[in-house]
Amino acid sequence: MTQTMRHIAVDHPGGPEVMHLAESPLPSVGERDVRIRVQAAGVNRADLMQRAGKYPPPPDASPILGLEVAGEIAEVGAAVAEWRVGDAVCSLTHGGGYAEYVAVPAAHCLPVPKTFSMVEAAALPEAAMTVWSNVFEAARLAPGESLLVHGGASGVGSCAVQYGVALGHRVYATAGGETKCAAVRQLGAEAIDYRAEDFVNVVLAATAQRGVDVILDMVGGDYIGRDLQALAMDGRISLIATQGGRQAEIDLALLMRKRAVLTGSHLRPRTLEQKAAIVAALREKIWPLYDNGQIRPVIHAVFPLYDAAGAHRELQAGRHIGKLILTVD
């Protein structure tokens, strides 16, 4: 077996053009790790931020971009019993996904769902773990409750819509323009065109002024104050990104009156054990929905690894519906 691999390197922060193919040694495999021969890797906004120098990787992470992959296991650590060489898996990574090989904790791997391609499987880990941990664990979306998803046409947003609908919740989703709204409706949500409508007014009108129980927000900024207006009593807002700004002004009296909860998180800094627990919950609660074909990820476009720059440009442009994926030949 070769002892080197190709990967996408970023020598200095900058635009998509700073990425290029390079060669490096294979990642080492700890006793509880597996090495995956990558066939496809997901592209996420965190990758764009890291490339631009705005989201440096943690000290213990690979400096190579890429937070999720799908492929075949090429090597297993000495203490790994649940996976074998040749198994088809998808996994969250602690960086290193834009490469021919990546080493990950075995406990962070999930089986590629039945009938799924590697491209589809690579679209799952980051979005699935983000949605499950924030909507169903942190925000405790319960049976009979409603959900509002901002950015419903994005990779994470479309995943949240699908989970909510599949598990029997009434789901609202904001999206920009009719094309994206149509895509959101096709997934089963009630679409709100944020360019033409005020989501607060739409949600309150649709719920007889009650509001929604849980809001998944990746915008931040002035959306947080508006989220609070659209929230039901005892409602929860889960913040996962700040595309609209890091500062927010909210009415604390309204927060208290509604007994509302505002929570936020990043997935990457969580411990190995916390991530493994999320993976285990997904395998039990969500993976059967993928296996039986009830839900499938939305794929916007696929790029070869050497054209990672093209994928980043497409994601930055904001035209996408669903996920962008890199394939590794």
ZADO-1210 file (C-alpha; in nm, 4 decimals, padded with zeros to 6 digits):
<atoms>
<atom x="00.0000" y="00.0000" z="00.0000" code="MET" pos="1"/>
<atom x="00.1224" y="00.3478" z="-00.0838" code="THR" pos="2"/>
<atom x="00.2426" y="00.5566" z="00.2099" code="GLN" pos="3"/>
<atom x="00.1465" y="00.8916" z="00.0586" code="THR" pos="4"/>
<atom x="-00.1750" y="01.0531" z="-00.0544" code="MET" pos="5"/>
<atom x="-00.3024" y="01.3514" z="-00.2442" code="ARG" pos="6"/>
<atom x="-00.4970" y="01.6194" z="-00.0614" code="HIS" pos="7"/>
<atom x="-00.6122" y="01.9773" z="-00.1037" code="ILE" pos="8"/>
<atom x="-00.3635" y="02.2131" z="00.0577" code="ALA" pos="9"/>
<atom x="-00.4059" y="02.5746" z="00.1675" code="VAL" pos="10"/>
<atom x="-00.0667" y="02.7415" z="00.2108" code="ASP" pos="11"/>
<atom x="-00.2059" y="03.0752" z="00.3248" code="HIS" pos="12"/>
<atom x="-00.5514" y="03.2239" z="00.3874" code="PRO" pos="13"/>
<atom x="-00.7342" y="03.3599" z="00.0871" code="GLY" pos="14"/>
<atom x="-00.9986" y="03.2970" z="-00.1737" code="GLY" pos="15"/>
<atom x="-01.0792" y="02.9671" z="-00.3460" code="PRO" pos="16"/>
<atom x="-00.7738" y="03.0078" z="-00.5700" code="GLU" pos="17"/>
<atom x="-00.5328" y="02.9378" z="-00.2795" code="VAL" pos="18"/>
<atom x="-00.6359" y="02.5702" z="-00.2731" code="MET" pos="19"/>
<atom x="-00.4243" y="02.3240" z="-00.4684" code="HIS" pos="20"/>
<atom x="-00.3402" y="01.9548" z="-00.4829" code="LEU" pos="21"/>
<atom x="-00.0437" y="01.8423" z="-00.2755" code="ALA" pos="22"/>
<atom x="00.1046" y="01.5170" z="-00.1476" code="GLU" pos="23"/>
<atom x="00.1603" y="01.4150" z="00.2134" code="SER" pos="24"/>
<atom x="00.2097" y="01.1014" z="00.4265" code="PRO" pos="25"/>
<atom x="-00.0920" y="00.8895" z="00.5092" code="LEU" pos="26"/>
<atom x="-00.2618" y="00.9857" z="00.8372" code="PRO" pos="27"/>
<atom x="-00.1645" y="00.7630" z="01.1291" code="SER" pos="28"/>
<atom x="-00.4207" y="00.5251" z="01.2773" code="VAL" pos="29"/>
<atom x="-00.4671" y="00.5073" z="01.6549" code="GLY" pos="30"/>
<atom x="-00.5825" y="00.1891" z="01.8232" code="GLU" pos="31"/>
<atom x="-00.9449" y="00.3102" z="01.8291" code="ARG" pos="32"/>
<atom x="-00.9356" y="00.4688" z="01.4822" code="ASP" pos="33"/>
<atom x="-01.0032" y="00.3567" z="01.1289" code="VAL" pos="34"/>
<atom x="-00.8420" y="00.4843" z="00.8107" code="ARG" pos="35"/>
<atom x="-01.0947" y="00.5518" z="00.5356" code="ILE" pos="36"/>
<atom x="-01.0122" y="00.5506" z="00.1659" code="ARG" pos="37"/>
<atom x="-01.2181" y="00.8546" z="00.0757" code="VAL" pos="38"/>
<atom x="-01.4503" y="00.8362" z="-00.2229" code="GLN" pos="39"/>
<atom x="-01.6530" y="01.1504" z="-00.1534" code="ALA" pos="40"/>
<atom x="-01.6337" y="01.4444" z="00.0862" code="ALA" pos="41"/>
<atom x="-01.8909" y="01.7034" z="00.1878" code="GLY" pos="42"/>
<atom x="-01.8289" y="02.0758" z="00.1455" code="VAL" pos="43"/>
<atom x="-01.9402" y="02.3021" z="00.4312" code="ASN" pos="44"/>
<atom x="-01.9311" y="02.6718" z="00.5141" code="ARG" pos="45"/>
<atom x="-01.6827" y="02.5944" z="00.7905" code="ALA" pos="46"/>
<atom x="-01.4412" y="02.4877" z="00.5138" code="ASP" pos="47"/>
<atom x="-01.4810" y="02.8253" z="00.3444" code="LEU" pos="48"/>
<atom x="-01.4164" y="03.0050" z="00.6721" code="MET" pos="49"/>
<atom x="-01.1097" y="02.7936" z="00.7486" code="GLN" pos="50"/>
<atom x="-00.9690" y="02.8523" z="00.4001" code="ARG" pos="51"/>
<atom x="-01.0162" y="03.2277" z="00.4496" code="ALA" pos="52"/>
<atom x="-00.8376" y="03.2202" z="00.7855" code="GLY" pos="53"/>
<atom x="-01.1530" y="03.2968" z="00.9874" code="LYS" pos="54"/>
<atom x="-01.2018" y="02.9538" z="01.1476" code="TYR" pos="55"/>
<atom x="-00.8663" y="02.8024" z="01.2384" code="PRO" pos="56"/>
<atom x="-00.8695" y="02.4289" z="01.3130" code="PRO" pos="57"/>
<atom x="-00.8278" y="02.3199" z="01.6762" code="PRO" pos="58"/>
<atom x="-00.4709" y="02.2278" z="01.7785" code="PRO" pos="59"/>
<atom x="-00.5505" y="01.8558" z="01.7716" code="ASP" pos="60"/>
<atom x="-00.7207" y="01.8653" z="01.4306" code="ALA" pos="61"/>
<atom x="-00.5848" y="01.7986" z="01.0837" code="SER" pos="62"/>
<atom x="-00.4994" y="02.1247" z="00.9038" code="PRO" pos="63"/>
<atom x="-00.6508" y="01.9760" z="00.5860" code="ILE" pos="64"/>
<atom x="-01.0005" y="02.0991" z="00.5028" code="LEU" pos="65"/>
<atom x="-01.3005" y="01.8687" z="00.5143" code="GLY" pos="66"/>
<atom x="-01.5346" y="01.7679" z="00.7974" code="LEU" pos="67"/>
<atom x="-01.7246" y="01.4719" z="00.6496" code="GLU" pos="68"/>
<atom x="-01.6473" y="01.1847" z="00.4148" code="VAL" pos="69"/>
<atom x="-01.7730" y="00.8570" z="00.2750" code="ALA" pos="70"/>
<atom x="-01.5614" y="00.5664" z="00.1576" code="GLY" pos="71"/>
<atom x="-01.4278" y="00.2222" z="00.2406" code="GLU" pos="72"/>
<atom x="-01.2302" y="00.1327" z="00.5493" code="ILE" pos="73"/>
<atom x="-00.8698" y="00.0618" z="00.4500" code="ALA" pos="74"/>
<atom x="-00.7253" y="-00.0077" z="00.7957" code="GLU" pos="75"/>
<atom x="-00.8598" y="-00.0612" z="01.1476" code="VAL" pos="76"/>
<atom x="-00.6890" y="00.0111" z="01.4784" code="GLY" pos="77"/>
<atom x="-00.5944" y="-00.2678" z="01.7156" code="ALA" pos="78"/>
<atom x="-00.8845" y="-00.1988" z="01.9551" code="ALA" pos="79"/>
<atom x="-01.1557" y="-00.1651" z="01.6886" code="VAL" pos="80"/>
<atom x="-01.4056" y="-00.4504" z="01.6816" code="ALA" pos="81"/>
<atom x="-01.7162" y="-00.3044" z="01.5145" code="GLU" pos="82"/>
<atom x="-01.5675" y="-00.2330" z="01.1704" code="TRP" pos="83"/>
<atom x="-01.3633" y="-00.4331" z="00.9204" code="ARG" pos="84"/>
<atom x="-01.1470" y="-00.3502" z="00.6224" code="VAL" pos="85"/>
<atom x="-01.3757" y="-00.3027" z="00.3218" code="GLY" pos="86"/>
<atom x="-01.6789" y="-00.1772" z="00.5150" code="ASP" pos="87"/>
<atom x="-01.8576" y="00.1150" z="00.3481" code="ALA" pos="88"/>
<atom x="-01.8933" y="00.3999" z="00.5955" code="VAL" pos="89"/>
<atom x="-01.9512" y="00.7709" z="00.6247" code="CYS" pos="90"/>
<atom x="-01.8038" y="00.9710" z="00.9066" code="SER" pos="91"/>
<atom x="-01.7559" y="01.3063" z="01.0672" code="LEU" pos="92"/>
<atom x="-01.3884" y="01.4036" z="01.0614" code="THR" pos="93"/>
<atom x="-01.1774" y="01.6329" z="01.2764" code="HIS" pos="94"/>
<atom x="-01.0494" y="01.7848" z="00.9538" code="GLY" pos="95"/>
<atom x="-00.8722" y="01.6004" z="00.6739" code="GLY" pos="96"/>
<atom x="-01.1666" y="01.5140" z="00.4495" code="GLY" pos="97"/>
<atom x="-01.0350" y="01.6768" z="00.1303" code="TYR" pos="98"/>
<atom x="-00.7910" y="01.3916" z="00.0773" code="ALA" pos="99"/>
<atom x="-00.7544" y="01.0384" z="-00.0540" code="GLU" pos="100"/>
<atom x="-00.7370" y="00.8988" z="00.3013" code="TYR" pos="101"/>
<atom x="-00.8441" y="01.0187" z="00.6435" code="VAL" pos="102"/>
<atom x="-00.8203" y="00.8672" z="00.9909" code="ALA" pos="103"/>
<atom x="-01.1218" y="00.9016" z="01.2203" code="VAL" pos="104"/>
<atom x="-01.2361" y="00.7530" z="01.5516" code="PRO" pos="105"/>
<atom x="-01.4205" y="00.4290" z="01.4792" code="ALA" pos="106"/>
<atom x="-01.7060" y="00.5471" z="01.7023" code="ALA" pos="107"/>
<atom x="-01.7716" y="00.8379" z="01.4648" code="HIS" pos="108"/>
<atom x="-01.8477" y="00.6132" z="01.1676" code="CYS" pos="109"/>
<atom x="-02.1917" y="00.5251" z="01.0381" code="LEU" pos="110"/>
<atom x="-02.2770" y="00.2629" z="00.7770" code="PRO" pos="111"/>
<atom x="-02.3559" y="00.3874" z="00.4286" code="VAL" pos="112"/>
<atom x="-02.7360" y="00.3523" z="00.4102" code="PRO" pos="113"/>
<atom x="-02.8808" y="00.0846" z="00.1843" code="LYS" pos="114"/>
<atom x="-02.9056" y="00.1931" z="-00.1832" code="THR" pos="115"/>
<atom x="-02.7084" y="00.5133" z="-00.1138" code="PHE" pos="116"/>
<atom x="-02.4176" y="00.6167" z="-00.3331" code="SER" pos="117"/>
<atom x="-02.0975" y="00.7385" z="-00.1735" code="MET" pos="118"/>
<atom x="-02.1872" y="01.0898" z="-00.2898" code="VAL" pos="119"/>
<atom x="-02.5167" y="01.0737" z="-00.0987" code="GLU" pos="120"/>
<atom x="-02.3497" y="00.9216" z="00.2061" code="ALA" pos="121"/>
<atom x="-02.0877" y="01.1982" z="00.2172" code="ALA" pos="122"/>
<atom x="-02.3697" y="01.4520" z="00.2491" code="ALA" pos="123"/>
<atom x="-02.4919" y="01.3041" z="00.5772" code="LEU" pos="124"/>
<atom x="-02.2544" y="01.3245" z="00.8767" code="PRO" pos="125"/>
<atom x="-02.2100" y="01.6978" z="00.9393" code="GLU" pos="126"/>
<atom x="-02.5717" y="01.7955" z="00.8700" code="ALA" pos="127"/>
<atom x="-02.7184" y="01.4928" z="01.0467" code="ALA" pos="128"/>
<atom x="-02.5135" y="01.5457" z="01.3615" code="MET" pos="129"/>
<atom x="-02.5781" y="01.9209" z="01.3628" code="THR" pos="130"/>
<atom x="-02.9535" y="01.8809" z="01.3246" code="VAL" pos="131"/>
<atom x="-02.9921" y="01.5965" z="01.5714" code="TRP" pos="132"/>
<atom x="-02.7814" y="01.7565" z="01.8440" code="SER" pos="133"/>
<atom x="-02.9383" y="02.1003" z="01.8112" code="ASN" pos="134"/>
<atom x="-03.3028" y="02.0349" z="01.7233" code="VAL" pos="135"/>
<atom x="-03.3738" y="01.7106" z="01.9047" code="PHE" pos="136"/>
<atom x="-03.1243" y="01.7147" z="02.1912" code="GLU" pos="137"/>
<atom x="-03.0545" y="02.0795" z="02.2813" code="ALA" pos="138"/>
<atom x="-03.3947" y="02.2197" z="02.1765" code="ALA" pos="139"/>
<atom x="-03.5835" y="01.9008" z="02.2710" code="ARG" pos="140"/>
<atom x="-03.8316" y="01.9054" z="01.9830" code="LEU" pos="141"/>
<atom x="-04.1107" y="01.6837" z="02.1171" code="ALA" pos="142"/>
<atom x="-04.3976" y="01.4966" z="01.9486" code="PRO" pos="143"/>
<atom x="-04.6731" y="01.7330" z="01.8415" code="GLY" pos="144"/>
<atom x="-04.4479" y="02.0408" z="01.8404" code="GLU" pos="145"/>
<atom x="-04.3723" y="02.2661" z="01.5437" code="SER" pos="146"/>
<atom x="-04.0374" y="02.3636" z="01.3931" code="LEU" pos="147"/>
<atom x="-03.9143" y="02.6676" z="01.2000" code="LEU" pos="148"/>
<atom x="-03.5942" y="02.6178" z="00.9992" code="VAL" pos="149"/>
<atom x="-03.4073" y="02.9164" z="00.8634" code="HIS" pos="150"/>
<atom x="-03.2182" y="02.8504" z="00.5414" code="GLY" pos="151"/>
<atom x="-03.4385" y="02.5547" z="00.4589" code="GLY" pos="152"/>
<atom x="-03.2778" y="02.5011" z="00.1174" code="ALA" pos="153"/>
<atom x="-02.9235" y="02.4696" z="00.2555" code="SER" pos="154"/>
<atom x="-02.7532" y="02.1410" z="00.3355" code="GLY" pos="155"/>
<atom x="-02.8252" y="02.1594" z="00.7082" code="VAL" pos="156"/>
<atom x="-03.1607" y="02.3270" z="00.6531" code="GLY" pos="157"/>
<atom x="-03.2905" y="02.0658" z="00.4089" code="SER" pos="158"/>
<atom x="-03.1772" y="01.7952" z="00.6498" code="CYS" pos="159"/>
<atom x="-03.3652" y="01.9601" z="00.9378" code="ALA" pos="160"/>
<atom x="-03.6790" y="01.9921" z="00.7273" code="VAL" pos="161"/>
<atom x="-03.6640" y="01.6257" z="00.6304" code="GLN" pos="162"/>
<atom x="-03.6129" y="01.5050" z="00.9876" code="TYR" pos="163"/>
<atom x="-03.8954" y="01.7217" z="01.1168" code="GLY" pos="164"/>
<atom x="-04.1408" y="01.6100" z="00.8491" code="VAL" pos="165"/>
<atom x="-04.0417" y="01.2421" z="00.8714" code="ALA" pos="166"/>
<atom x="-04.0935" y="01.2444" z="01.2480" code="LEU" pos="167"/>
<atom x="-04.4389" y="01.3969" z="01.2204" code="GLY" pos="168"/>
<atom x="-04.3823" y="01.7653" z="01.2996" code="HIS" pos="169"/>
<atom x="-04.5338" y="02.0676" z="01.1312" code="ARG" pos="170"/>
<atom x="-04.2345" y="02.2372" z="00.9694" code="VAL" pos="171"/>
<atom x="-04.1936" y="02.5910" z="00.8402" code="TYR" pos="172"/>
<atom x="-03.8823" y="02.6945" z="00.6495" code="ALA" pos="173"/>
<atom x="-03.7469" y="03.0233" z="00.5196" code="THR" pos="174"/>
<atom x="-03.5773" y="03.0370" z="00.1803" code="ALA" pos="175"/>
<atom x="-03.4824" y="03.3075" z="-00.0677" code="GLY" pos="176"/>
<atom x="-03.6860" y="03.3133" z="-00.3889" code="GLY" pos="177"/>
<atom x="-03.9463" y="03.0886" z="-00.5439" code="GLU" pos="178"/>
<atom x="-03.7046" y="02.8245" z="-00.6731" code="THR" pos="179"/>
<atom x="-03.5725" y="02.7542" z="-00.3257" code="LYS" pos="180"/>
<atom x="-03.9185" y="02.7815" z="-00.1724" code="CYS" pos="181"/>
<atom x="-04.0467" y="02.5220" z="-00.4196" code="ALA" pos="182"/>
<atom x="-03.7640" y="02.2892" z="-00.3177" code="ALA" pos="183"/>
<atom x="-03.8517" y="02.3342" z="00.0493" code="VAL" pos="184"/>
<atom x="-04.2193" y="02.2592" z="-00.0204" code="ARG" pos="185"/>
<atom x="-04.1198" y="01.9431" z="-00.2027" code="GLN" pos="186"/>
<atom x="-03.9493" y="01.8289" z="00.1179" code="LEU" pos="187"/>
<atom x="-04.2774" y="01.8774" z="00.3051" code="GLY" pos="188"/>
<atom x="-04.2308" y="02.2147" z="00.4746" code="ALA" pos="189"/>
<atom x="-04.4447" y="02.5276" z="00.4552" code="GLU" pos="190"/>
<atom x="-04.2146" y="02.7695" z="00.2746" code="ALA" pos="191"/>
<atom x="-04.1646" y="03.1355" z="00.3648" code="ILE" pos="192"/>
<atom x="-03.9874" y="03.3550" z="00.1082" code="ASP" pos="193"/>
<atom x="-03.7809" y="03.5822" z="00.3323" code="TYR" pos="194"/>
<atom x="-03.7225" y="03.8183" z="00.0399" code="ARG" pos="195"/>
<atom x="-04.0931" y="03.8925" z="00.0048" code="ALA" pos="196"/>
<atom x="-04.2472" y="03.7993" z="00.3420" code="GLU" pos="197"/>
<atom x="-04.1860" y="03.8639" z="00.7105" code="ASP" pos="198"/>
<atom x="-04.1447" y="03.5206" z="00.8659" code="PHE" pos="199"/>
<atom x="-04.2761" y="03.6490" z="01.2000" code="VAL" pos="200"/>
<atom x="-04.6084" y="03.7557" z="01.0479" code="ASN" pos="201"/>
<atom x="-04.6399" y="03.4375" z="00.8425" code="VAL" pos="202"/>
<atom x="-04.5716" y="03.2063" z="01.1367" code="VAL" pos="203"/>
<atom x="-04.8031" y="03.3903" z="01.3743" code="LEU" pos="204"/>
<atom x="-05.0826" y="03.3951" z="01.1163" code="ALA" pos="205"/>
<atom x="-05.0397" y="03.0236" z="01.0446" code="ALA" pos="206"/>
<atom x="-05.0470" y="02.9313" z="01.4137" code="THR" pos="207"/>
<atom x="-05.3349" y="03.1550" z="01.5288" code="ALA" pos="208"/>
<atom x="-05.0763" y="03.3833" z="01.6956" code="GLN" pos="209"/>
<atom x="-04.9355" y="03.0975" z="01.9066" code="ARG" pos="210"/>
<atom x="-04.5935" y="03.0765" z="01.7387" code="GLY" pos="211"/>
<atom x="-04.3634" y="02.7815" z="01.6855" code="VAL" pos="212"/>
<atom x="-04.2048" y="02.5620" z="01.9503" code="ASP" pos="213"/>
<atom x="-03.8518" y="02.5319" z="01.8137" code="VAL" pos="214"/>
<atom x="-03.6468" y="02.7489" z="01.5752" code="ILE" pos="215"/>
<atom x="-03.3220" y="02.6363" z="01.4113" code="LEU" pos="216"/>
<atom x="-03.1340" y="02.9546" z="01.3275" code="ASP" pos="217"/>
<atom x="-02.8157" y="02.9754" z="01.1187" code="MET" pos="218"/>
<atom x="-02.8504" y="03.3495" z="01.0542" code="VAL" pos="219"/>
<atom x="-02.8123" y="03.5180" z="01.3934" code="GLY" pos="220"/>
<atom x="-02.7914" y="03.8977" z="01.3922" code="GLY" pos="221"/>
<atom x="-03.1303" y="04.0673" z="01.3929" code="ASP" pos="222"/>
<atom x="-03.3035" y="03.7348" z="01.3289" code="TYR" pos="223"/>
<atom x="-03.2718" y="03.6439" z="01.6981" code="ILE" pos="224"/>
<atom x="-03.5049" y="03.9236" z="01.8122" code="GLY" pos="225"/>
<atom x="-03.7513" y="03.8297" z="01.5402" code="ARG" pos="226"/>
<atom x="-03.7235" y="03.4619" z="01.6319" code="ASP" pos="227"/>
<atom x="-03.8343" y="03.5522" z="01.9811" code="LEU" pos="228"/>
<atom x="-04.1445" y="03.7245" z="01.8422" code="GLN" pos="229"/>
<atom x="-04.2295" y="03.4125" z="01.6375" code="ALA" pos="230"/>
<atom x="-04.1725" y="03.1754" z="01.9299" code="LEU" pos="231"/>
<atom x="-04.4478" y="03.0043" z="02.1288" code="ALA" pos="232"/>
<atom x="-04.4598" y="03.0003" z="02.5078" code="MET" pos="233"/>
<atom x="-04.1828" y="02.7762" z="02.6453" code="ASP" pos="234"/>
<atom x="-04.0237" y="02.7787" z="02.2988" code="GLY" pos="235"/>
<atom x="-03.6583" y="02.7164" z="02.2198" code="ARG" pos="236"/>
<atom x="-03.4209" y="02.8824" z="01.9734" code="ILE" pos="237"/>
<atom x="-03.1124" y="02.6861" z="01.8690" code="SER" pos="238"/>
<atom x="-02.8415" y="02.8974" z="01.7042" code="LEU" pos="239"/>
<atom x="-02.5813" y="02.7195" z="01.4895" code="ILE" pos="240"/>
<atom x="-02.4249" y="02.9975" z="01.2789" code="ALA" pos="241"/>
<atom x="-02.4076" y="03.3744" z="01.2463" code="THR" pos="242"/>
<atom x="-02.4268" y="03.4425" z="00.8748" code="GLN" pos="243"/>
<atom x="-02.6296" y="03.7549" z="00.9491" code="GLY" pos="244"/>
<atom x="-02.3973" y="03.8884" z="01.2171" code="GLY" pos="245"/>
<atom x="-02.2567" y="03.8049" z="01.5599" code="ARG" pos="246"/>
<atom x="-02.4388" y="04.0798" z="01.7510" code="GLN" pos="247"/>
<atom x="-02.8074" y="04.0712" z="01.8406" code="ALA" pos="248"/>
<atom x="-03.0478" y="04.2928" z="02.0328" code="GLU" pos="249"/>
<atom x="-03.3368" y="04.1161" z="02.2031" code="ILE" pos="250"/>
<atom x="-03.6264" y="04.2123" z="02.4288" code="ASP" pos="251"/>
<atom x="-03.5384" y="04.0443" z="02.7584" code="LEU" pos="252"/>
<atom x="-03.8864" y="04.1083" z="02.8960" code="ALA" pos="253"/>
<atom x="-04.0314" y="03.9123" z="02.6052" code="LEU" pos="254"/>
<atom x="-03.7746" y="03.6362" z="02.6610" code="LEU" pos="255"/>
<atom x="-03.8842" y="03.6075" z="03.0234" code="MET" pos="256"/>
<atom x="-04.2553" y="03.6356" z="02.9515" code="ARG" pos="257"/>
<atom x="-04.2392" y="03.3524" z="02.7006" code="LYS" pos="258"/>
<atom x="-04.0134" y="03.1429" z="02.9278" code="ARG" pos="259"/>
<atom x="-03.7985" y="03.1078" z="02.6158" code="ALA" pos="260"/>
<atom x="-03.4628" y="02.9362" z="02.5862" code="VAL" pos="261"/>
<atom x="-03.1840" y="03.0511" z="02.3519" code="LEU" pos="262"/>
<atom x="-02.9015" y="02.8043" z="02.3055" code="THR" pos="263"/>
<atom x="-02.6089" y="02.7777" z="02.0669" code="GLY" pos="264"/>
<atom x="-02.3357" y="02.5341" z="01.9789" code="SER" pos="265"/>
<atom x="-02.0562" y="02.4323" z="01.7452" code="HIS" pos="266"/>
<atom x="-02.0105" y="02.0670" z="01.6576" code="LEU" pos="267"/>
<atom x="-01.6348" y="02.0660" z="01.6016" code="ARG" pos="268"/>
<atom x="-01.5177" y="02.1501" z="01.9572" code="PRO" pos="269"/>
<atom x="-01.7246" y="01.8725" z="02.1170" code="ARG" pos="270"/>
<atom x="-01.5388" y="01.5845" z="02.2759" code="THR" pos="271"/>
<atom x="-01.4856" y="01.2502" z="02.1048" code="LEU" pos="272"/>
<atom x="-01.7320" y="01.0956" z="02.3499" code="GLU" pos="273"/>
<atom x="-02.0006" y="01.3563" z="02.2856" code="GLN" pos="274"/>
<atom x="-01.9721" y="01.3080" z="01.9097" code="LYS" pos="275"/>
<atom x="-01.9853" y="00.9299" z="01.9516" code="ALA" pos="276"/>
<atom x="-02.3070" y="00.9644" z="02.1524" code="ALA" pos="277"/>
<atom x="-02.4654" y="01.1717" z="01.8745" code="ILE" pos="278"/>
<atom x="-02.3585" y="00.9098" z="01.6183" code="VAL" pos="279"/>
<atom x="-02.5148" y="00.6333" z="01.8280" code="ALA" pos="280"/>
<atom x="-02.8437" y="00.8255" z="01.8560" code="ALA" pos="281"/>
<atom x="-02.8522" y="00.8873" z="01.4810" code="LEU" pos="282"/>
<atom x="-02.7903" y="00.5215" z="01.4050" code="ARG" pos="283"/>
<atom x="-03.0854" y="00.4248" z="01.6236" code="GLU" pos="284"/>
<atom x="-03.3340" y="00.7032" z="01.5449" code="LYS" pos="285"/>
<atom x="-03.2571" y="00.8326" z="01.1941" code="ILE" pos="286"/>
<atom x="-03.0584" y="00.5734" z="00.9979" code="TRP" pos="287"/>
<atom x="-03.3629" y="00.3429" z="00.9575" code="PRO" pos="288"/>
<atom x="-03.5340" y="00.6317" z="00.7719" code="LEU" pos="289"/>
<atom x="-03.2428" y="00.6410" z="00.5272" code="TYR" pos="290"/>
<atom x="-03.2279" y="00.2628" z="00.4968" code="ASP" pos="291"/>
<atom x="-03.5958" y="00.2353" z="00.4049" code="ASN" pos="292"/>
<atom x="-03.5734" y="00.5209" z="00.1555" code="GLY" pos="293"/>
<atom x="-03.8087" y="00.7515" z="00.3439" code="GLN" pos="294"/>
<atom x="-03.5560" y="01.0344" z="00.3209" code="ILE" pos="295"/>
<atom x="-03.2487" y="01.1024" z="00.1084" code="ARG" pos="296"/>
<atom x="-03.0096" y="01.3971" z="00.1134" code="PRO" pos="297"/>
<atom x="-03.0501" y="01.6752" z="-00.1398" code="VAL" pos="298"/>
<atom x="-02.7407" y="01.7023" z="-00.3620" code="ILE" pos="299"/>
<atom x="-02.6895" y="02.0296" z="-00.5448" code="HIS" pos="300"/>
<atom x="-02.3674" y="01.9588" z="-00.7340" code="ALA" pos="301"/>
<atom x="-02.0638" y="01.7299" z="-00.7442" code="VAL" pos="302"/>
<atom x="-01.7070" y="01.8440" z="-00.8141" code="PHE" pos="303"/>
<atom x="-01.3832" y="01.6448" z="-00.8494" code="PRO" pos="304"/>
<atom x="-01.1351" y="01.6902" z="-00.5661" code="LEU" pos="305"/>
<atom x="-00.8941" y="01.8878" z="-00.7832" code="TYR" pos="306"/>
<atom x="-01.1714" y="02.1453" z="-00.8425" code="ASP" pos="307"/>
<atom x="-01.2384" y="02.2152" z="-00.4743" code="ALA" pos="308"/>
<atom x="-01.2118" y="02.5823" z="-00.5680" code="ALA" pos="309"/>
<atom x="-01.5128" y="02.5470" z="-00.7960" code="GLY" pos="310"/>
<atom x="-01.7148" y="02.3916" z="-00.5160" code="ALA" pos="311"/>
<atom x="-01.6203" y="02.6736" z="-00.2797" code="HIS" pos="312"/>
<atom x="-01.7177" y="02.9361" z="-00.5350" code="ARG" pos="313"/>
<atom x="-02.0539" y="02.7687" z="-00.5847" code="GLU" pos="314"/>
<atom x="-02.1210" y="02.7527" z="-00.2109" code="LEU" pos="315"/>
<atom x="-02.0196" y="03.1168" z="-00.1656" code="GLN" pos="316"/>
<atom x="-02.2550" y="03.2226" z="-00.4444" code="ALA" pos="317"/>
<atom x="-02.5523" y="03.1019" z="-00.2411" code="GLY" pos="318"/>
<atom x="-02.7385" y="02.9477" z="-00.5349" code="ARG" pos="319"/>
<atom x="-02.7258" y="02.5956" z="-00.3979" code="HIS" pos="320"/>
<atom x="-03.0150" y="02.3797" z="-00.2865" code="ILE" pos="321"/>
<atom x="-02.8809" y="02.1058" z="-00.0623" code="GLY" pos="322"/>
<atom x="-02.5228" y="01.9834" z="-00.0410" code="LYS" pos="323"/>
<atom x="-02.2103" y="02.0191" z="-00.2518" code="LEU" pos="324"/>
<atom x="-01.9811" y="01.7163" z="-00.2700" code="ILE" pos="325"/>
<atom x="-01.6237" y="01.6475" z="-00.3816" code="LEU" pos="326"/>
<atom x="-01.5402" y="01.3117" z="-00.5357" code="THR" pos="327"/>
<atom x="-01.2015" y="01.1467" z="-00.5005" code="VAL" pos="328"/>
<atom x="-01.0802" y="00.9292" z="-00.7861" code="ASP" pos="329"/>
</atoms>
